[in-house]
């Protein structure tokens, strides 16, 4: 699934990938991505 809404995507997916400029920069379980500081700041607005 490709989804712009990171919060929604992490609720329904078991695994996630963060892309920047077309390259995978982070790959982990959805639970770990929700806890990742960079993901929280850049994509979850926290």
PQR file with spaces between the fields and no chain letter, atoms N, CA, C, O and H, PARSE charges and radii, in Angstrom:
ATOM       1  N    UNK     1       0.842   -1.158    0.000 -0.4000 1.5000
ATOM       2  CA   UNK     1       0.000    0.000    0.000 -0.0000 2.0000
ATOM       3  C    UNK     1       0.897    1.233    0.000  0.5500 1.7000
ATOM       4  O    UNK     1       1.893    1.281    0.721 -0.5500 1.4000
ATOM       5  N    UNK     2       0.551    2.198   -0.786 -0.4000 1.5000
ATOM       6  CA   UNK     2       1.207    3.507   -0.757 -0.0000 2.0000
ATOM       7  C    UNK     2       0.173    4.482   -0.224  0.5500 1.7000
ATOM       8  O    UNK     2      -0.927    4.589   -0.766 -0.5500 1.4000
ATOM       9  H    UNK     2      -0.258    2.158   -1.371  0.4000 1.0000
ATOM      10  N    UNK     3       0.526    5.190    0.832 -0.4000 1.5000
ATOM      11  CA   UNK     3      -0.444    6.058    1.493 -0.0000 2.0000
ATOM      12  C    UNK     3       0.248    7.312    1.999  0.5500 1.7000
ATOM      13  O    UNK     3       1.308    7.234    2.620 -0.5500 1.4000
ATOM      14  H    UNK     3       1.420    5.103    1.272  0.4000 1.0000
ATOM      15  N    UNK     4      -0.350    8.466    1.733 -0.4000 1.5000
ATOM      16  CA   UNK     4       0.188    9.739    2.204 -0.0000 2.0000
ATOM      17  C    UNK     4      -0.087    9.962    3.693  0.5500 1.7000
ATOM      18  O    UNK     4       0.660   10.676    4.363 -0.5500 1.4000
ATOM      19  H    UNK     4      -1.211    8.529    1.228  0.4000 1.0000
ATOM      20  N    UNK     5      -1.144    9.361    4.203 -0.4000 1.5000
ATOM      21  CA   UNK     5      -1.511    9.517    5.608 -0.0000 2.0000
ATOM      22  C    UNK     5      -0.736    8.482    6.430  0.5500 1.7000
ATOM      23  O    UNK     5      -1.161    7.334    6.558 -0.5500 1.4000
ATOM      24  H    UNK     5      -1.751    8.782    3.659  0.4000 1.0000
ATOM      25  N    UNK     6       0.403    8.902    6.982 -0.4000 1.5000
ATOM      26  CA   UNK     6       1.283    7.976    7.707 -0.0000 2.0000
ATOM      27  C    UNK     6       0.592    7.373    8.919  0.5500 1.7000
ATOM      28  O    UNK     6       0.763    6.189    9.208 -0.5500 1.4000
ATOM      29  H    UNK     6       0.748    9.835    6.878  0.4000 1.0000
ATOM      30  N    UNK     7      -0.182    8.174    9.624 -0.4000 1.5000
ATOM      31  CA   UNK     7      -0.861    7.672   10.823 -0.0000 2.0000
ATOM      32  C    UNK     7      -1.816    6.525   10.462  0.5500 1.7000
ATOM      33  O    UNK     7      -1.828    5.492   11.130 -0.5500 1.4000
ATOM      34  H    UNK     7      -0.322    9.136    9.389  0.4000 1.0000
ATOM      35  N    UNK     8      -2.605    6.711    9.415 -0.4000 1.5000
ATOM      36  CA   UNK     8      -3.525    5.670    8.954 -0.0000 2.0000
ATOM      37  C    UNK     8      -2.758    4.441    8.476  0.5500 1.7000
ATOM      38  O    UNK     8      -3.103    3.313    8.828 -0.5500 1.4000
ATOM      39  H    UNK     8      -2.595    7.551    8.872  0.4000 1.0000
ATOM      40  N    UNK     9      -1.735    4.656    7.684 -0.4000 1.5000
ATOM      41  CA   UNK     9      -0.958    3.539    7.143 -0.0000 2.0000
ATOM      42  C    UNK     9      -0.353    2.694    8.257  0.5500 1.7000
ATOM      43  O    UNK     9      -0.355    1.466    8.173 -0.5500 1.4000
ATOM      44  H    UNK     9      -1.455    5.572    7.398  0.4000 1.0000
ATOM      45  N    UNK    10       0.163    3.340    9.297 -0.4000 1.5000
ATOM      46  CA   UNK    10       0.787    2.594   10.392 -0.0000 2.0000
ATOM      47  C    UNK    10      -0.241    1.879   11.257  0.5500 1.7000
ATOM      48  O    UNK    10       0.116    0.962   11.996 -0.5500 1.4000
ATOM      49  H    UNK    10       0.164    4.338    9.364  0.4000 1.0000
ATOM      50  N    UNK    11      -1.506    2.277   11.184 -0.4000 1.5000
ATOM      51  CA   UNK    11      -2.555    1.580   11.928 -0.0000 2.0000
ATOM      52  C    UNK    11      -2.954    0.278   11.247  0.5500 1.7000
ATOM      53  O    UNK    11      -3.300   -0.690   11.924 -0.5500 1.4000
ATOM      54  H    UNK    11      -1.795    3.022   10.584  0.4000 1.0000
ATOM      55  N    UNK    12      -2.910    0.240    9.913 -0.4000 1.5000
ATOM      56  CA   UNK    12      -3.399   -0.942    9.200 -0.0000 2.0000
ATOM      57  C    UNK    12      -2.287   -1.861    8.698  0.5500 1.7000
ATOM      58  O    UNK    12      -2.541   -3.024    8.383 -0.5500 1.4000
ATOM      59  H    UNK    12      -2.629    1.027    9.364  0.4000 1.0000
ATOM      60  N    UNK    13      -1.073   -1.356    8.621 -0.4000 1.5000
ATOM      61  CA   UNK    13       0.036   -2.161    8.091 -0.0000 2.0000
ATOM      62  C    UNK    13       0.787   -2.850    9.224  0.5500 1.7000
ATOM      63  O    UNK    13       0.791   -2.372   10.359 -0.5500 1.4000
ATOM      64  H    UNK    13      -0.867   -0.412    8.876  0.4000 1.0000
ATOM      65  N    UNK    14       1.414   -3.963    8.911 -0.4000 1.5000
ATOM      66  CA   UNK    14       2.269   -4.626    9.897 -0.0000 2.0000
ATOM      67  C    UNK    14       3.720   -4.189    9.736  0.5500 1.7000
ATOM      68  O    UNK    14       4.523   -4.335   10.658 -0.5500 1.4000
ATOM      69  H    UNK    14       1.411   -4.351    7.990  0.4000 1.0000
ATOM      70  N    UNK    15       4.053   -3.655    8.570 -0.4000 1.5000
ATOM      71  CA   UNK    15       5.418   -3.229    8.263 -0.0000 2.0000
ATOM      72  C    UNK    15       5.345   -1.946    7.448  0.5500 1.7000
ATOM      73  O    UNK    15       4.371   -1.719    6.730 -0.5500 1.4000
ATOM      74  H    UNK    15       3.400   -3.536    7.822  0.4000 1.0000
ATOM      75  N    UNK    16       6.375   -1.103    7.557 -0.4000 1.5000
ATOM      76  CA   UNK    16       6.379    0.143    6.806 -0.0000 2.0000
ATOM      77  C    UNK    16       7.755    0.480    6.273  0.5500 1.7000
ATOM      78  O    UNK    16       8.774    0.000    6.768 -0.5500 1.4000
ATOM      79  H    UNK    16       7.166   -1.288    8.141  0.4000 1.0000
ATOM      80  N    UNK    17       7.757    1.314    5.253 -0.4000 1.5000
ATOM      81  CA   UNK    17       8.986    1.784    4.615 -0.0000 2.0000
ATOM      82  C    UNK    17       8.870    3.290    4.464  0.5500 1.7000
ATOM      83  O    UNK    17       7.833    3.794    4.033 -0.5500 1.4000
ATOM      84  H    UNK    17       6.928    1.703    4.850  0.4000 1.0000
ATOM      85  N    UNK    18       9.924    4.009    4.813 -0.4000 1.5000
ATOM      86  CA   UNK    18       9.955    5.458    4.650 -0.0000 2.0000
ATOM      87  C    UNK    18      10.820    5.755    3.435  0.5500 1.7000
ATOM      88  O    UNK    18      11.974    5.336    3.360 -0.5500 1.4000
ATOM      89  H    UNK    18      10.766    3.599    5.162  0.4000 1.0000
ATOM      90  N    UNK    19      10.241    6.490    2.477 -0.4000 1.5000
ATOM      91  CA   UNK    19      10.956    6.853    1.254 -0.0000 2.0000
ATOM      92  C    UNK    19      11.306    8.329    1.284  0.5500 1.7000
ATOM      93  O    UNK    19      10.503    9.155    1.718 -0.5500 1.4000
ATOM      94  H    UNK    19       9.302    6.831    2.538  0.4000 1.0000
ATOM      95  N    UNK    20      12.497    8.659    0.824 -0.4000 1.5000
ATOM      96  CA   UNK    20      12.903   10.043    0.623 -0.0000 2.0000
ATOM      97  C    UNK    20      13.592   10.108   -0.722  0.5500 1.7000
ATOM      98  O    UNK    20      14.564    9.394   -0.967 -0.5500 1.4000
ATOM      99  H    UNK    20      13.149    7.988    0.471  0.4000 1.0000
ATOM     100  N    UNK    21      13.091   10.960   -1.588 -0.4000 1.5000
ATOM     101  CA   UNK    21      13.633   11.120   -2.949 -0.0000 2.0000
ATOM     102  C    UNK    21      13.701    9.786   -3.687  0.5500 1.7000
ATOM     103  O    UNK    21      14.640    9.531   -4.442 -0.5500 1.4000
ATOM     104  H    UNK    21      12.301   11.540   -1.389  0.4000 1.0000
ATOM     105  N    UNK    22      12.699    8.940   -3.462 -0.4000 1.5000
ATOM     106  CA   UNK    22      12.604    7.674   -4.170 -0.0000 2.0000
ATOM     107  C    UNK    22      13.443    6.544   -3.608  0.5500 1.7000
ATOM     108  O    UNK    22      13.468    5.456   -4.181 -0.5500 1.4000
ATOM     109  H    UNK    22      11.937    9.148   -2.849  0.4000 1.0000
ATOM     110  N    UNK    23      14.129    6.776   -2.500 -0.4000 1.5000
ATOM     111  CA   UNK    23      14.965    5.737   -1.886 -0.0000 2.0000
ATOM     112  C    UNK    23      14.415    5.363   -0.513  0.5500 1.7000
ATOM     113  O    UNK    23      13.928    6.220    0.224 -0.5500 1.4000
ATOM     114  H    UNK    23      14.108    7.661   -2.034  0.4000 1.0000
ATOM     115  N    UNK    24      14.497    4.083   -0.177 -0.4000 1.5000
ATOM     116  CA   UNK    24      14.083    3.620    1.145 -0.0000 2.0000
ATOM     117  C    UNK    24      15.148    4.054    2.153  0.5500 1.7000
ATOM     118  O    UNK    24      16.312    3.669    2.042 -0.5500 1.4000
ATOM     119  H    UNK    24      14.893    3.386   -0.776  0.4000 1.0000
ATOM     120  N    UNK    25      14.741    4.855    3.134 -0.4000 1.5000
ATOM     121  CA   UNK    25      15.678    5.316    4.158 -0.0000 2.0000
ATOM     122  C    UNK    25      15.414    4.662    5.511  0.5500 1.7000
ATOM     123  O    UNK    25      16.235    4.755    6.424 -0.5500 1.4000
ATOM     124  H    UNK    25      13.795    5.167    3.224  0.4000 1.0000
ATOM     125  N    UNK    26      14.255    3.995    5.636 -0.4000 1.5000
ATOM     126  CA   UNK    26      13.912    3.340    6.884 -0.0000 2.0000
ATOM     127  C    UNK    26      12.909    2.237    6.594  0.5500 1.7000
ATOM     128  O    UNK    26      11.964    2.429    5.828 -0.5500 1.4000
ATOM     129  H    UNK    26      13.588    3.919    4.895  0.4000 1.0000
ATOM     130  N    UNK    27      13.119    1.086    7.206 -0.4000 1.5000
ATOM     131  CA   UNK    27      12.229   -0.056    7.041 -0.0000 2.0000
ATOM     132  C    UNK    27      12.124   -0.754    8.389  0.5500 1.7000
ATOM     133  O    UNK    27      13.140   -1.092    8.997 -0.5500 1.4000
ATOM     134  H    UNK    27      13.886    0.930    7.828  0.4000 1.0000
ATOM     135  N    UNK    28      10.885   -0.972    8.863 -0.4000 1.5000
ATOM     136  CA   UNK    28      10.720   -1.594   10.176 -0.0000 2.0000
ATOM     137  C    UNK    28       9.266   -2.011   10.346  0.5500 1.7000
ATOM     138  O    UNK    28       8.440   -1.805    9.457 -0.5500 1.4000
ATOM     139  H    UNK    28      10.060   -0.697    8.370  0.4000 1.0000
ATOM     140  N    UNK    29       8.967   -2.598   11.494 -0.4000 1.5000
ATOM     141  CA   UNK    29       7.578   -2.924   11.795 -0.0000 2.0000
ATOM     142  C    UNK    29       6.816   -1.621   12.029  0.5500 1.7000
ATOM     143  O    UNK    29       7.409   -0.596   12.366 -0.5500 1.4000
ATOM     144  H    UNK    29       9.638   -2.766   12.216  0.4000 1.0000
ATOM     145  N    UNK    30       5.513   -1.670   11.849 -0.4000 1.5000
ATOM     146  CA   UNK    30       4.692   -0.481   12.067 -0.0000 2.0000
ATOM     147  C    UNK    30       4.820   -0.001   13.508  0.5500 1.7000
ATOM     148  O    UNK    30       4.889    1.203   13.757 -0.5500 1.4000
ATOM     149  H    UNK    30       5.031   -2.502   11.575  0.4000 1.0000
ATOM     150  N    UNK    31       4.852   -0.920   14.448 -0.4000 1.5000
ATOM     151  CA   UNK    31       4.977   -0.542   15.859 -0.0000 2.0000
ATOM     152  C    UNK    31       6.276    0.201   16.119  0.5500 1.7000
ATOM     153  O    UNK    31       6.275    1.212   16.822 -0.5500 1.4000
ATOM     154  H    UNK    31       4.796   -1.898   14.246  0.4000 1.0000
ATOM     155  N    UNK    32       7.383   -0.277   15.567 -0.4000 1.5000
ATOM     156  CA   UNK    32       8.666    0.405   15.761 -0.0000 2.0000
ATOM     157  C    UNK    32       8.702    1.746   15.046  0.5500 1.7000
ATOM     158  O    UNK    32       9.280    2.704   15.560 -0.5500 1.4000
ATOM     159  H    UNK    32       7.384   -1.098   14.996  0.4000 1.0000
ATOM     160  N    UNK    33       8.096    1.828   13.871 -0.4000 1.5000
ATOM     161  CA   UNK    33       8.073    3.102   13.152 -0.0000 2.0000
ATOM     162  C    UNK    33       7.283    4.150   13.932  0.5500 1.7000
ATOM     163  O    UNK    33       7.651    5.325   13.931 -0.5500 1.4000
ATOM     164  H    UNK    33       7.628    1.050   13.453  0.4000 1.0000
ATOM     165  N    UNK    34       6.200    3.738   14.597 -0.4000 1.5000
ATOM     166  CA   UNK    34       5.412    4.671   15.407 -0.0000 2.0000
ATOM     167  C    UNK    34       6.232    5.242   16.558  0.5500 1.7000
ATOM     168  O    UNK    34       5.966    6.353   17.016 -0.5500 1.4000
ATOM     169  H    UNK    34       5.902    2.784   14.598  0.4000 1.0000
ATOM     170  N    UNK    35       7.222    4.497   17.026 -0.4000 1.5000
ATOM     171  CA   UNK    35       8.068    4.922   18.144 -0.0000 2.0000
ATOM     172  C    UNK    35       9.313    5.676   17.683  0.5500 1.7000
ATOM     173  O    UNK    35       9.994    6.292   18.503 -0.5500 1.4000
ATOM     174  H    UNK    35       7.439    3.594   16.654  0.4000 1.0000
ATOM     175  N    UNK    36       9.620    5.641   16.400 -0.4000 1.5000
ATOM     176  CA   UNK    36      10.833    6.255   15.862 -0.0000 2.0000
ATOM     177  C    UNK    36      10.727    7.780   15.906  0.5500 1.7000
ATOM     178  O    UNK    36       9.761    8.356   15.407 -0.5500 1.4000
ATOM     179  H    UNK    36       9.067    5.141   15.734  0.4000 1.0000
ATOM     180  N    UNK    37      11.722    8.424   16.505 -0.4000 1.5000
ATOM     181  CA   UNK    37      11.679    9.881   16.691 -0.0000 2.0000
ATOM     182  C    UNK    37      11.580   10.636   15.369  0.5500 1.7000
ATOM     183  O    UNK    37      10.807   11.588   15.264 -0.5500 1.4000
ATOM     184  H    UNK    37      12.507    7.955   16.911  0.4000 1.0000
ATOM     185  N    UNK    38      12.344   10.230   14.365 -0.4000 1.5000
ATOM     186  CA   UNK    38      12.314   10.911   13.065 -0.0000 2.0000
ATOM     187  C    UNK    38      10.937   10.764   12.415  0.5500 1.7000
ATOM     188  O    UNK    38      10.414   11.727   11.855 -0.5500 1.4000
ATOM     189  H    UNK    38      12.972    9.457   14.450  0.4000 1.0000
ATOM     190  N    UNK    39      10.358    9.591   12.484 -0.4000 1.5000
ATOM     191  CA   UNK    39       9.027    9.352   11.916 -0.0000 2.0000
ATOM     192  C    UNK    39       7.993   10.183   12.665  0.5500 1.7000
ATOM     193  O    UNK    39       7.125   10.802   12.049 -0.5500 1.4000
ATOM     194  H    UNK    39      10.783    8.809   12.939  0.4000 1.0000
ATOM     195  N    UNK    40       8.083   10.197   13.978 -0.4000 1.5000
ATOM     196  CA   UNK    40       7.119   10.960   14.789 -0.0000 2.0000
ATOM     197  C    UNK    40       7.159   12.442   14.452  0.5500 1.7000
ATOM     198  O    UNK    40       6.113   13.077   14.322 -0.5500 1.4000
ATOM     199  H    UNK    40       8.787    9.695   14.478  0.4000 1.0000
ATOM     200  N    UNK    41       8.355   12.998   14.309 -0.4000 1.5000
ATOM     201  CA   UNK    41       8.485   14.432   14.026 -0.0000 2.0000
ATOM     202  C    UNK    41       8.113   14.773   12.585  0.5500 1.7000
ATOM     203  O    UNK    41       7.357   15.713   12.342 -0.5500 1.4000
ATOM     204  H    UNK    41       9.205   12.482   14.414  0.4000 1.0000
ATOM     205  N    UNK    42       8.642   14.012   11.634 -0.4000 1.5000
ATOM     206  CA   UNK    42       8.481   14.359   10.218 -0.0000 2.0000
ATOM     207  C    UNK    42       7.134   13.943    9.632  0.5500 1.7000
ATOM     208  O    UNK    42       6.602   14.632    8.761 -0.5500 1.4000
ATOM     209  H    UNK    42       9.256   13.248   11.831  0.4000 1.0000
ATOM     210  N    UNK    43       6.575   12.822   10.102 -0.4000 1.5000
ATOM     211  CA   UNK    43       5.393   12.279    9.440 -0.0000 2.0000
ATOM     212  C    UNK    43       4.144   12.220   10.313  0.5500 1.7000
ATOM     213  O    UNK    43       3.030   12.142    9.795 -0.5500 1.4000
ATOM     214  H    UNK    43       7.007   12.263   10.810  0.4000 1.0000
ATOM     215  N    UNK    44       4.321   12.258   11.632 -0.4000 1.5000
ATOM     216  CA   UNK    44       3.164   12.164   12.518 -0.0000 2.0000
ATOM     217  C    UNK    44       2.867   13.476   13.233  0.5500 1.7000
ATOM     218  O    UNK    44       1.899   13.562   13.988 -0.5500 1.4000
ATOM     219  H    UNK    44       5.226   12.321   12.052  0.4000 1.0000
ATOM     220  N    UNK    45       3.687   14.496   13.004 -0.4000 1.5000
ATOM     221  CA   UNK    45       3.445   15.812   13.578 -0.0000 2.0000
ATOM     222  C    UNK    45       3.544   15.871   15.087  0.5500 1.7000
ATOM     223  O    UNK    45       2.828   16.635   15.734 -0.5500 1.4000
ATOM     224  H    UNK    45       4.474   14.425   12.391  0.4000 1.0000
ATOM     225  N    UNK    46       4.419   15.074   15.641 -0.4000 1.5000
ATOM     226  CA   UNK    46       4.561   15.062   17.116 -0.0000 2.0000
ATOM     227  C    UNK    46       5.876   15.662   17.536  0.5500 1.7000
ATOM     228  O    UNK    46       6.168   15.736   18.730 -0.5500 1.4000
ATOM     229  H    UNK    46       5.001   14.453   15.115  0.4000 1.0000
